[in-house]
Amino acid sequence: MRDIARNYYNHLFRLVDYIRVTNQKGEPLNFYQGIENAGHLINSQADSGRKLMFIGNGASASIAGHMSTDFWKNGGIKAIVFNESSLLTCISNDFGYNHVFEKPIEMFANEGDILFAISSSGKSENILRGVRAVRSKRGQVITLSGFNPDNPLSSLGDFNFFVPAEEYGPVEIIHHSICHCILDTIMKVKNG
């Protein structure tokens, strides 16, 4: 078991070196430049009164909920997540699960708001519809995806973070760490 655990963490550490980050034009960015650019985007929009929105399914919904709370509580940045059970069941029942993020984003998004779209596969229809909904409101998008490098989500953001792994655990762990890194970096800059 010790060797399995060692290999697991060695795999995670190696994956960080291969995270692909691109901008909206598809141009590659250094990973740390991507973190910095995302932080600058969030700071500039938050300083203008804009908010962050987070969406994800399953474990990615947990990441979305956790990070939404941390951004507003620790970072002092307006943030919201759309995974409350009555909202999910209402929208799913009335419109279908593919619309579960699109409908609240249509209602709550304002121009300049930023959406964190988190999907391990990068091909969840409800996530893709959420991205289109925020774009229709002239919002910005930060994507986090994995599995296939050509997944649809991996090219839809102003900044796209792709984790080159095909297992949920490593992708989700690194997605969560990227979100924390962005927030922690913002907080350290603000606090000197």
N, C-alpha and C positions, 0 to 999 in steps of 0.2 A: 504494500500500500504506500509506503514511503516513496518509492520510485515513481509510482503513478502520480502522487501529489507533486513531487518535484517536477515531473514532466509537464503536468498541468500548468504550473506557474511559469515554467520556462517558456511554454507555448504562449501564454498571455503576454509575457515580457517581449517576446519576439514579434507578436502581432502589433504591438504599439509602433514598432519601427516601420510597419507596412500599411498603416492607416493611410487611405487616400483622401485627400481634401481637395475639393475643387470649388471655384466660384460659379456665379450664375452663367458665365460664358463657357464653362467647362475647362477653364484654365487651371492647371494644377497649382496648388499652394503647398508650401512646407507646413507640416502639421501644426507647429507652434505659431506660424503666421496665421493659420486658420483660426486657432484659438484667439489670438490677438484681434483679428478682424471681426470675429463674432462678438467679442467683448466690446469693441468700439461701436459696432452697430447697436448692440443692446444699450450701452450707455447713452449714445446719442438719441435713440428713440425714447428711452426712459426719461431723459432730461427734458424731452418735449411732451411728456405726459402720456406717452404710449404705453401699452401693456404687452406682456408676454402671454401666449396661450400654448398649452402643451396637450398633445394627443398621442395615444398609443393603445395597443391592444395587449391583453394578457400581462406578462411581466413588463412590457413597455408601458402599459397603463400605470403600473406601480412606479416606474421610473418617472413618468410624467407627473403623477401626483406628488411624489416626494420632491421633485425639483421645483414644481410650482410653489409648494410651501416654502422651500428654502430660499427661492429667489425673492419672495415678498418678505418673509420673516427675517432672514439673515441679510439679504441684499437690499432691502427697502425698495424693491422694484415691483410694480403692480404685476401680478401673475394669476392666471386662472387655468384650471384643468376641467375638461368636460368628461369626467368618468363617474359622476354620481349615479347611483343605481336607478333612481326614478327617471332621470334624464335618459339614460341608456335604454331602459325598457320602454319608455314612452316613444322616443324617436324610432326605435327598432320596430315597435308594434305599428305605429302610424305610417311610417315612411319606408321601413326596411333598414337592416343593419348597415348597408352600404352608405346610408345617409346620416349615420349616428354622430359624426363630427361636422359634417357639412352644414347641417341645419343650425346648430348653435353658433357656429362660426359666422354664418350669414347674419344672425341676430346680434352677436356681441362684438364682432371685429370692426375696428375703425381703421381708416387709412393710417398707415405707418406702424400698426401693431406688428408684432413678430410672432410667428408660429414655429414652435419646435415640433417637428413631425418625426416620431420615433417608430421605426418598424424594422425588425430583424431581417425580414425577407425583402422589404422595400417594395412589395407589390400588393399590399392590402388595399383593396378598393376604397374602403372608408377613409383611409389615410390620404390616398391620392385625391379623393373628392374634397377632403378638408383643405389640402394645399390649394386646389383650384378655387375654393371658396374664399380663402384669404387673399389670393392673388386678385380676385374680382373686386376686392375692397382696397386694392393697392397696398397690401401688406407685404412684409418680408417673410422669408422662410429660412429656417436652419433645419437641415435634414440629418438624420442619423440612421444608417442602414447597414446591412451586411449580406452575407450569403453570396449572391451573384453580383459581380461588379457592374453588370449591365441592367440591374434592377431599375424600374422606372423612377423610383423616388430619388435615386442617387444623383440625378441631374436636375432636379426641380427647385433646388434651394438657391438662395443668395450665397450660402455656404453649405457644402455637403461633406459630411464625414462618413466615409465608408470603411467598415471593419472587414478585412479579408478573411473571414472564417465562415464555416458552414454549420457550426454548432451554436445553439441558442445561448448557452452559458457564457462563453467568451465574448460573443457579440454584445449581450446585455450588460455584462460587467464593464466592458470598455465604453459602451454608450453612457452608462451611468457615470463613469469616471470622467468622460469628456464634459458632461454637463456640470459636474462638480468643479472641474478644472476651470471652466469658463467663469462660473460664479465666484470661486475662490480667488481667481485672478482679478476679477472686477472689484471684489471687496478689498483686496490688498492694495490695489491702485488707489481706491477711494480713501483708504485709511492711512495712506502713506507708507 
